[in-house]
């Protein structure tokens, strides 16, 4: 008898909770049915490079290799253009400016001598994404992102030890959650960007400082990665 009472009590609690959820007032009940809408996004980013060492040996017999020992936070801001496809999918175009930097450290293989440099990058990216959302639960709705992007460097500085190409493209994966406020929709979002091209500039005719040549020649390839934590307002 005691076990039956426990089961009945549990079912009663579940029923009450479900009824309470069904009765909860929904903010912006028709927000997801708009064919087209705009918004904006702000957030933080960290930029990274996957580096391939060349094994170059200079005239002094030195072999240098490089790494990015830590990440520097950057700032991101952009616009959102959203097109409704069906109940669970939206097509999104999000032109975004990413301000950030990459800190590289070069080390000589034998002596351990080090050389540090920083590359400041300001990218304009134009991602095209498919947003795949779950069903709405009261005033929140989780979702996944999948898409591709193209980017251009807006302020490339030459005569540095490492020079990156102006153009890049890649894929984006991410997830987030829509929170429906009384007047707008707020969406915290975490996104991972993976470059698909080699963006290392190997033609270094711009490099006038001969002392930097050994660092430039120590790399044979670089591909880009970036993590973006953003807050979308729609």
N, C-alpha and C positions, 0 to 999 in steps of 0.2 A: 504493500500500500504506500509505503514511504517513497519507493522509487517512482511509482505512478504520479504522486504529487509533485516530485521533483521535475519529471518530464513535462507535466501540465504547466507548472510554473515557468519553466524555460520557454515553452511554446507561447505562453502568454506574453512574456517579456519580448520575444522576437516579434510577435504580432504588433505589440504596442510600438516598438521601434520602427517597424516597417510603415505602420500607419502614420507615425509622426513624420517620417521622411517624406511620405507621399503628400502630406499636408503642408510641408514647409514651403513658404513663399519663394518663388523663383524670381531673381532679378533678371532683367532683360530677356524675357522668355522667347522673343523672336530674333535674337541677335544672330543666331546661326543660320537663319533662313534668308539673309540678305544675299542677293546675287553678287554684289561687289561692295567692298568697303575698304577704307584706308586706315592707317595707324602709324605709329612710330615705335622705335626700339632704342634703348640705351643699355650699355652693359660694359663688362670687362673682358679682356682677352689676354691670352699668353701665346706668344709666337715661338715656334721651334723649327729646327732644320734637322733632317736626317742627312748626315755627312758621310761621304765616301772618301777615304784617304787615297792619295795617288801613289805614295811610296817614293816620291821624288827625292833624289839625293843631289844636293847642291855642290858647288865647287869646293866647299870646305868639308865635304863628307857628312854634312848634317842631314838628318831625316826628321821632319816636323810632322806632327799630327795634331788635330784640333778636336775640340768638344765644346758643348754648351753646358757648363756646370750648373747653372741655375736659370730660372725663368723670371722675366721682368713683366709686371702687369701693364697692360695697355688699356685704352679706352675705345669703345665702339659706339657709333650712333648711326641710325638709318631710318628709312621709310618703309612702310608695309603696304603692299597692294594685294588684296586677297580676293580670289574668284571662287565662288561656290560651285562645286561639281556635283556632289550628292550629299546625302545625309551624313556621311562619314568621311568625306574627302574634300579638300580645298586645294587650289593651285595658288602659290604665293610667289610674288616677285619682291625681293627685299634689297634694294640698293643700300649699301652700308659702307661707311668710312671706318677703317680700323687704324688707330694710332698706336704704335708700339715699337719695340726694339728687340734685338737679339744680341746677347753678350757671348762672344767667343773667346776661348783661351787656346793658344797654340803652345805646344810643349815639344822640346827637342828630345829625341828618343834616348840619347846617351847622357848628355849633360844635365837634363832636367830643366834647362833654361826655359822661361816662359815669356809669352807675349800676349797681352790682352787687348781686345778691340771690341767696339760696339757698333752695330748696324742699326740705324733708325729707319723704320719702314712705315710709310703711310699708304695704305692700300684702299682703293675703291673696288669693292667686290659687288658683283651682280649675281646673286644666287636665284635659281628657279627651283622651288621646292614643292613637293606634294606633302600636305599635312593630313595624316590619317588619325582620326580621333575616335575614341570610344563613345559610348552613349553618355549623355549628360546625367549626372547624379546631383540632384538639387542645384547647387551653385558652383560646381566644379566639373571639369572634364579633362582627363589625361589624353595625351596624344603623342605620336611619333612623327619624325620628319625624315624625308629622304629626298636628295636633290643633287644638283651640280652647280658649279659656280665658275665664273671667269673673273680675274682680277688684274688690276693695273697699278703699278707703283707710281705715285704722284710726285715724289720728290727724291729721285734717285741721285745720290752723291757719288761721284767717281773719285779716283785716286785713293781708294781705301784698300786694305789688304784683301778683303772679300767683296766682290761686286756681284749683285744678283740681277737677273734679267727683269725687265719691266713687266712682262706678261706671264700669267700662270693660269691654270685651270685645274679643277679637281672635283671631288665629291664631298657631300656633307651628310652626316647622320646626327640625329638628335632626338631629344624628348623634352616634354614640358607638360604644363597643366594650365588650363584656362580657369580663372576664378572670375565669376560674374558679379561685378559690383553694381550698385544701383544705377550708375551713370556711364560706366565703361567696363571693359573686360581687361583684366591684368593677367599676364601669362609669363611666369618665370620659365626660362628655357635654357637647357645646356646643349651645346652643339659642338661636334667634332669635325674639323675640316682636314682633308687629306689631299695634298697636291699630287698630281699625276705626271708632272713634267720635271725635267732637270732644269733648275733655274740658276745654276752657277754660270756666271759669265767667264768664259775661258780666254776670250780675246782681250788681253789687258794692255793694249797699246796706250790706254789712258794713264797707266801707272808710271809716273815719272821717278818716283822714289825707288831706286834699285834695291834698297834694304827690305822692301816689302814684297819683292818678287818671290822670295823663298816661301813666304806664307801663302801667297796666291797660288803657287804651283804645287803646294802640298795637298790640295783638294782636287778631286776629279769629278765630283757630282754632289749636288745638294737638292733635296726635295723638301717641300714646305709642309708643316703641320700647324694647326692652330686650334685652341680650345676657346670657346666663347660662352660666357654666362651673361644672358641678356634678360631684360624685363620689357615685355611688349605691352603696349597700350593701344587698344582698339575700341 
